Amino acid sequence: MNISELPMGSAPEPVRFEHFPTRWQAFLWRNWEYAPAERLAEVLQCGTRELTEAASALGLPPQRNPDPEWLRSGYLTVIRMNWHILNYRQLLQLLDWTPERLAYTLKEEDFFWVKLGSLKPDCGELRFEPLTPEQKQATALFRKRVRKHIPVESGMEYLEQPFAFAEKYQARPFSGGAEKFELNFIHSYAASCGDIFIDIENHDPIPENLLAQYASMGIRGIWMHALLYLLHPVKGSEEFSAGYETRLRNLATLTERCAKYGVGIYLYLNEPRGMPYAFYEKNPDWAGIDVPKSAMRTNCTSTGKPLEWLEEACAALFRAVPKLAGAFMITMSENPTHCNYAFAGNACPRCRDRDPADLIAEVIAAAERGIHASAPEAKLLVSDWAWRTLRDGKSNVEFKKKVIDLLPQNVWFMSISEWGKPTCAGDIRGSVVDYSISQVGPSDEAVEVWRHAKARGLKTVAKIQMNNSWELSAIPYLPVPYLLQEHLDNLSRVGVDGLMLSWTLGGYPGGNLELLYKNVEELATDQFSVNVAGKICEAWRLFSDAFREFPFNCQTIYTAPMNYGSVNLLYPRDTGYQATMIGFPYDDLATWRSIYPEDVFEDQFRKVTEGWKKGLDLLDAVREMLQPSDRTPYEELRVIAEAAYCHLRSTYLQIRFVRQRGAGDKTAMAATVREELATVHKLHDLARRDSRIGFEASNHYYYSLNALVEKMVNCEDILDRLAE
């Protein structure tokens, strides 16, 4: 593949990072933690010695063997941090990747190209250049700002290395009660969304210590992404499936390991997956419609060929890996699959006159036949995510029932518990699309379609988020157990048979998961002494009640700054960039707020954070009551609650800053920036000590320590500009 074939989109000018004297210094600062100085020097086409001197001039500490895990397991972080700095050639040089690997990552790793905005800024070639006298002066000021906030170089070093949490998984004595649900399964906290089965020795998606901890907590299943063409080739197009034999062997190894702990592996199948144009040159009878802004097509299932292969591939997969527990399927709007996956079936001459319900049901039936031909006891779970006739359709129940009536009798029907639930934050009416913790389910829509499925004799599953959601995914779990207990109690009364406990986020092996077998008060008395447990419940109640005020909207949770928190920069002027899905919030308040007026949006985050602060204040008051046995669980709760507050409060402050910038109120802006500085300091201290803070499996780390220090410098730069 040629670098020129990588997608560019509209290729706008990159964002200017005005707190750096030069763009090459921004590159040096951001990558000092990620890659050896020798490689950074190669990218900038200079000597290692002069680059090391330049790093010192910025205030960076001497480089001590950068953790190779950043480039091995944190590459999404590295790409994001360089997206507005490096062109593709230099980005590949930094990563030591081929264009093919980057193209795959952009296309297949959980919509990464979309998360990046479906555009590559036109960065041009970046080279080291000697500094002008003015740039030297600006560099000295940058270093001065760094030392103002981090007085000694050792303060920029991790006290717990990134990814170190993986060494701490351990089985714990199971203290739960009777199981309320027949099935539960969760996404592995260690698994990305990439090609996870190709190299499990270096990238183990389910390390045994993590598996042992899940099993000890009563988790019965683990799910991971899978691409069928990477596990079973299309005859005559085997080049697209290189390495499939290795993947099958590795997958079999993982299923055998899990089986020892009574845990099953479930594969997420979003099939038959759309392919690049080259595939259809060999398989013209597969070709569906063009996918917008992408050099690929859907598979026209009306021709029959893709469905024949789907059945064959599922049968071959479950035959080759007999200990697979099952699979679950999403059949609309997730990735390009059949022609109507994104409500564009009218563009296909073969599909335009067909009922969309039939297109969905045919895909499911083909997979079911293949799976159960080889593994009659395997479970196939069918998700109704985005089942509707129109993209903006509000009432979906009748269409969902229509599809349910067409399903094979031996599949399990799964619905997102909160989907369609009305919201009313700040008296602004909306509804839940996707999933939420702040808005407790189930919705009336979910209950109605579960009942219809049960009437057909199907088992039912609720898709929920137990530990976190896109409302705030950078923290391993949200300490709001009363919201989760309320949700679980509701589902128990409805009578669903199983639970999907997380999407890619929320797989942390702890946190709220113990609520599967106990109530909040039991959780408190298990962890804390009698004189403290009641106060801990009060704090949990305050956090839970505060989080109910979250201004939920699907656009908001994907684009507003909650997930990135304080690392999202402040800009003296409007960047003109639109916020992206879990990628770059920028300064795009209009997209963040979605249905909410600016003042209501700001006020809701004020309510959330002021209520949350009351819980933190209560935890402060409890400190003097602690017994020795309380200290470890207390510090755990304190870290998690403070980190969550930093992210939520920073979101509030960024909303205020953009509004104040629009009003030209420099005095108010300066006050907001000063509070943001204090928030960044707190988050830096927490992330420095706890490797879980800022990590999420499908996005890797949202930030590194250097990125947080950069935000401190950014704030100082803004304050100086406001004082001019």
C-alpha positions, 0 to 999 in steps of 0.5 A: 500500500502506498502512503498516498492511499491513506485517507485524508478527508478534507485535510484542513490546516492543523490546530495551532498550539500557541503555548509551544514556541514551535511545532517541532517542540510540540512533537518533542514534548508530546512524544518524550514519554512514548519513544526513544530519543533516537527515533524522535531524532530520526523523525525530526531529521536531526542528531540525538544530542541536539534533540536531548538538549532541546528537550532539556530546554523545554523542561523535560527530564532526562529520558530513561528508557521510554516504556515500550508498552506505549507503542505496543499497547497505547498506540491510539494515544500516540496517534491522537497526540500527533494527529495535528503535528505529523504527516502520515509518513512521519507518523508511520516512522514514529510508530514503526508501522506499515501503511497497511497497519495504519489503514487497518487501525483507522478502519477497524479499531472501533471507528478510529477514523471517525473518532479522529474526525474523518479527516487528516490535518495537512501537517506538512513535513516537520523538521528540527530547526535552530531556534531564533532569538525570539523562539529561545526566549519563548522556550525559556518561558515555556520551561519557566511555566513547567517549573512553576507547576512541577518544580523538580524533574522527578515530579514528571515521572510516574509513581506507578507506570502506565499499564501497571494495573495489569499486574494487579489482577487477582482472584478474590474470595467470592462473597456473593449470594445467589445468581439473579440472572442465568447469564452474564458477560463483560468485555475484557479490560485488557482487550482492544478492538484491533486484530486481537487474536494474531499475537496473544503472547505479546498482546494477551486479551485475557491474561490469566490473572484477570480471568481468575479475578473475573471468575472469582467475582461471578463473571460467566462470560467475556466478549471480544471483537472478531472479524470473520474474514480474519478467521475464515477466508472467502474462497479466491480472496484468501489474501484478505485473511492472511494469518487466519490459521494463527488466529484460530489457534490462538482463539482456541487457546484462549477458550481452553484457558477460560473454560478452566475457570468456568468462563465462556468466550463470546465473539461480537459479530457484525457481519458480513463486514464490508470490504475495500474495492479490491475485494469486489473486483474478485467478487462482483456478485457480493458488491452492494452500495458505496460507503460514504467517505470510504473506499469500500462497499457493503455486501449485498445480501440479496444476492445470496453469496454473502449469506452463503459465506456467512453460514459457512464461516460460522460453521467453520469457526465453531468447528475449529474452536469447539469451546467457544461459548457463543456470539452476539450480533449487531445487524444495523448501523455499527459497521458497513455490512448489508445494504440497509445497515445505515438506512440506505437500502434504497440506493441498492436496486436489489434491496430497495424493494425489500423489507428491512426486517427481512434483511436483518432476519436473513443475516441472523438466520445464516449465522445461526444455521452455521453456528448451531450446525457445529455447536448446537449448545452455543448461544447466539445473542441478537442485539436490536441496537438501532433496529428502526426504519428511519435513522431519526425514527422515534418509535421503534417498537413495532419494527423490532417486534416484526424482526423478533417474529422472524428470528430463529427460535433458539437465539437469545434476544438482547436489547439495550436497557435504557434505549428510548428512556425519556430524559428531562435534565434542566427541563429539556426533554430528550431520550436515551440513545445508546446507554447510560448510567445516570438515566436508570433503566429499563425503558418502556420500549425495552420492556415491551420488546423483551415481553414480545420476545418472551412470548415467542419463547426466546431468552432475553438479555439486557445490555447495561453498563455496570462500571462506567459509560461514555458519560465518563469512561476514563475512570475504571468505575463510577462510585454510584452504586445506588443507580446500579442497584436500582437498575438491577432490581428493575431488571430482576422484576422484569424477568430478563434472563441475562446481562451484557455488563459492558460495551468495550468500556466498563470491563474493569474487574471490580467496582460495581460488579459485586452488586450482581450478588449483593446490595449496596449496604452489604457491599459497604459492610463487606469493605468497611468497619461498622462505624464507617460503612453507614457514612460510606453509603451516604457518600455513595448516595450523594454521588449517585444523586448528583449523577442523576443531574447529568445532561444526557444526550447521545451527541453530548456523551460522545463529543463533550470533554468528560472523557478527556477531562482536563487534558483538553486544551483551552484555546484563546480563539475559536479553532473552527474544528467540530468535536469528534466522537470520543476523539477530539472535543476541541472547543466546540460547545455547540456540538457538546451541548446538542439539545441543551441551551448553553446556560442550561448545559452549563448549569447541569454540570454545575449541579453534577459537580457541586453535588459530587463535591458534597460526597467528597466533603463527606469522605473527608469528614469520615477520614478520622473515623477510619479503622486500620482495616478501612484504609485500603478500601477508603483510599480506593474510593477516594481516588476514584471519586476525586478523579471522576470529579476532576473530569466532570468539573473540568467539563463544567469549566471548559463550558464556562470558558467557551461561553465567557470567551464568546462574551469577551469577559476576560476577568471571568475567563481568568478565574475559570482558567485558574480553577482549571489549573487546580483541577489539572494538578489534582488529576496529574497527581492521581494519574501519576499514582494510579495507572487505571486513571485515564485508561479505557480499552478501546481508546487506550490512555486518554492522556499521559503525564506530559499531556497534563503538564502541557495543559498547565502550560496552556493555562498559563499561556491563556492567563498571560494573554488575558492580562495583555 
